[in-house]
Every structure is written in C-alpha cells, then in structure tokens.
Amino acid sequence: MAFACAIVLAAGPALAKDIETIPLADPVVMSHPTERAPGDQCDRGHSGSYWTIDSWFTGAESYAVYCDPTDCPDCSGGWRPLSVTIYLYWENQNSCALTVHAEILEADLREPSNPTPGTQVVSASAQMTAGPFSPAGLWAVTIDLPEDCQAFSEPFFASVVFEDACDEPPQLVTDAGPCNSSASWNDWGIGWDELCTYGFPGNLSIYATLECLGSSPVHDASWTTIKSLYR
C-alpha cells in the first residue's frame, strides 16, 4: 500500500513552490555512457530514492547537491567527476522529453559549516535530450561530463540544469532522509535556495560518479639512460 504525506510549508519567496511526498521503489536507468579507462569509482551526493516531491518541478531551472570526495577512499591523484545522475519520477505514462546538461560548480566555503553552490562552473557537459520517459515510474538520468574534467580533493557541487520544460512535468525524488542542511539546492531564476528550508523530507537524489586517477606512472629506466640526462 502506498502512502502520501502532504507537507504544509511556511511562507517563502513569491515564487515558492509546494510539495507533496510519496514513497517509491527502484528506478529505471536512462544512461548515455562513454567508454573510459578503468579506475576505481566512488559516488558522492545522494543515490538513495525513497520520496517523490510533487508540484515542485517547473523546468528551466537548476538543481545541485554537495559532494565531498574526501569521503571516498584515499586517491593520490584525486577524484575526477565522470557523470552526474538525477532521479525523476512520473506517476503516469508520458511522452515528456527534456533538454538538460550537467555542471560541476565550485563550493563556496567561506562559511565551512554552511557550504553553498559557487558562481564558477568548473566543468559542463554537452547538452542532451532525456526522454521520452515511458513507462511511468522512477527513472535515473545519467549525464556524462567531459573527459578533461579536473580531479578534486576538496568539496564541490554537482548540478543538473533543465533548459526547458514539458507538458507532463516529473516529480523530484529524495532519499529517505533526514534532509541535511546545505546538501540540496534549487535555482528557479531567483538564485540558489536550500531545499531543507521548504520542508523536503530527505536529500535530493542527485549524485556524481567519480573516478580515481591515481598517481602518475613510474617507468623503469637503466642507469645508462638516467646518466645521459645529466651530461
């Protein structure tokens, strides 16, 4: 049996949205993979999927989550973002297609206890069309980042930018919660807003997949070769 839980929100900005939450199950995967060299991988952000957020998504907006690669295992060469994944949910069968791209944003850490998305875009993916999303249900949309995206050893924000809307908007998805302060953000044209302050039950289901670059390879060389470098 499915349960729905309506949440009444405090007054906010003039463009504030309402939400309704519904629990759900595992996603269908929509991916556009690019082959890459093998390497250890680590997901940062929020990959759980438990609640849907209805009457919130409008399109032509951006979502971002806080990612800290220091929570991954040690990696001498740093962790390079490969892709960003967002979960979306449709209650009914649809023909919706959305134009999206992903961005890696610097983290503004001037207040270390309250990190916010920065203004600098460190890396951006190519534009892609996601959809149509049929059958109805939970979908995981993965957007590849450029292969020259830099490696990170410090926190950043992974963002999904929706460049348009459709007549059959999806519901957002969060993990089971609780909603962590400064973890999930939305910009629908008035600047970044923290979603916990609007009563979200969990963290927004977006995550970056990172690849460990490792240290630079060391090649064997004979004493004759080494000595010749110092003549």
N, C-alpha and C positions, 0 to 999 in steps of 0.2 A: 504494500500500500504506500502510495506517495503522500508526502505531507507538504503543505505550503505554509510559509510563515511570513506574514506581512509585517514590515518594519515601518514605524512612523518616525520620520526624520525631523530634526529641529530645523528652524528656518535657516536658509543659507543664501548664497548669491541669487540674483534674479534669474539666472539660467539653471538653478539647481534642479536635479532630477530626482525621481522617486525610484524605489526599488522594491521588489518582491523576491523572496528567496524560495527555491525549490531544490531538494536533494536529488542527485542523479548518479549515474554509473559511468563505465569506461568509455573513452572516446573512439570514434573512427579517426584514422590518421590520414591527413592530406599533406603530402610532403613533395618537395621538388629537390631531391638530393643531388649533390655534386660530389663526384669521387675525389677523395683526398688521400694523402699518405696516411698510413696507420699511425695512431698515437693514443695514449690514454685519454679518456674523456671524462668530463665531470659536468653535471647540470647544476646551475645556480639560478636562483629565483624561486618559483613555486610551481611544482609539477603535479601537485595534487588536484583532484577535481571532485567537489562534493556539492556545492551550492550553485544554483543558477541565479542570476540577477536580472529580473525582468524590468521592462520600461525604463531602461537606462541608456542603452546604446543608441546613438543618433547617426553615426557616421561622420566623416570629415572631422576626425578627432584623433588624439594620440593617447596611448596607454604606456606606462612604464613601471618597471619593478626594480628594486635594489638587488644587486648581485655582488657578492664578496668572494673573489677567488681564493682568499686565504682560508676559506672553509673547505676547499678542496685539498687533497693530499699535496705534499711538497712537490714542486716542479721547478727545477733550476732555471729553465728558460722562460718561465711564465706561462699563463694560460691564455690562449688565443680564442676568441669567440668564433665559432663556426656558423651558428644559426640562432634564430630566435623563434620560439614556438608559443602560440597563444591558443587557448581552448575557447571555442564558441559553441553555443547550443541553440538548436531550432526545435521548437515543440511540434511544429507541423512540417510536412513535406514542402519544399520551396524550390525556387529557381534563382535564388539570390547569387550574385557574383559581386565580389568586392575588389577594388584596386588597393593594394597595400604595399608597403615596404617596411623594412626593419632598420633601426638605428641603434648604435651604441653611443650613449651620452656620458660625458664626464659626470662624476658625482661632486656636488658642491658640499665640501666637508668643513666649511667654516664653523659650523656647529656640529662637532663629531657625533653627538647624541641625536641629531636630527638631520641626517643626510637628505638632500633634495636633488632632483634632476638638474644638471648644469645646462648652460647655454651652448657649450661646444659639442658638436657632433663629431665623434672620433671616427666613426665608420658608418656607412649607409649601404644598404643592399640595392639591387636593381628593383624597379617597380615590377609587380607581378599581379595577375588576376587569380584570386582564390574563389573557388566555386565553379558551377553551382553546387550547393550542399544538399545532396539527395542520396539516401533517405534522410528523414528527420532524425535528430539525435545530437549527440556530443561529438564534435569534430576537433582534431588537433591540427592546426595550420602551421607548418614549419617554413620559415623564410631564410634562405641561405645568405650569408654575409660574404663580402669579397675575401679572396684568399690572402690578400695583403693586409688584412685587418691586424692591428698590432696586438701583441700579447700584454696581459695585465697581471700585476701582482697586487694591485690595490682595487678598492670597490669602484663600480661603475653602475649605470642604469641601462637595462635592455628595454627598448621601446618598439612598439608596433604602431605604425601610422596608417590610419584608414583615410584614403584620399577622396573617397566618395561614400555614398550611402546606397541603400536599395529599398524597395517597397516592402520587403519582408525582413526587417532587422533581426539579428540574432540576440540571444540573451548572453550576457557575460557569465563567466564561471569563476568561482573562488575555491580554495581548498577548505578543509573542514573548520579551520580557524584555531585559535582566535585571530583576529586581524591585528597584525603587528604594526606599531607606529612607524611611519616613514618608509614602509615597504612597498606600497601600491599607490600609483598616481594616475590622474586623468587630466588631459588638457583638451577642452572642447571649445577653445577660442578665447578664453579669458585668463590663461596662464595655468600652471600646474596646481591641482588640488589633490590633497591627500584623501584617499577613499575611506580610510577608517573613520574619518570625522563625519561621514554620511551614513554610518551605521552598517557598513559592509560586515558580514559575519565571518569572513576569512580573507586571506590574501589573494590578490588577483592571480589567476592561473596563467602566468607567463614565465617562461624560463629561457635562459641562454645555455646552449651546449658549447662547452669549452674543450679545447684540445691542448694537452701539454706539449710544448715544443721541445723540452729537454735542453741539455747543454749542447754547445757546438761540438761536432765530432772531432776526435783527435786521430790523426793518421800516422801510421808508423813511418819512420824515416831512418836511413842508415847514417852512421857517423860521417861518412864522406859527404852526403848531401847537406847535413847540418853544418859541417865545417866550411863548405863552399859559400854559405850565406854570409860568412864573416871575413872573407878575403879582402 
